[in-house]
Amino acid sequence: MPRQLGDLEDAVMTRVWQWNRPVTVREVLEDLQQERSIAYTTVMTVMDNLHQKGWVRREVDGRAYRYTAVSTRAAYSAALMNEAWSHSDNPAAALVAFFGMMSPEQREALQDAMRIILPDLAGPSGAPAGEAGDAPADEPADEGGRTGEHDGATAAGPAGGNDGERGGDPAGEAPGEASGTTAGDPADGAGAETGR
């Protein structure tokens, strides 16, 4: 299970995620020192702890290590949201409350994500079902908003498959391919347990 990163861990991981390349303790230290006074050994300890917890991998480069993120910030955030939601005694109410707290920008991002994972919710013009581009009132539409003959296609998509046949991923990628995560990703709860 993911555990929320501490303040300094988050500051370090933010840099590792943003730079999206192998980084040294010295590079992270110099960037952190622009906003706070901090010792080399403190940053080194935090990065070693992140390695032990499975958040970063490291390779020897001369006399130093270069650290690389194991997962993305998005995967980490998603795992935290899932963890919080899974502990609710009323998941539907928790989602309604969460959606109520969202800014307009966050709601737009959610709608974009829903269009990606559930493309059949959009009508022919890309508008959500029930809006412009839907069937005329005298012609009934099926669950996917389609009318008339479907030439074999189902509501699950043009290939006629359902999520079970595609492995449940929207674009047909292998697990971990779309988000860049791996099977040992600590953000999905499958990472190393050391130090947690």
Summary of the structure (lengths in Angstrom):
residues: 196
radius of gyration: 22.3
end to end distance: 9.0
largest distance: 74.8
contacts: 472
relative contact order: 0.13
helix: 40%
strand: 9%
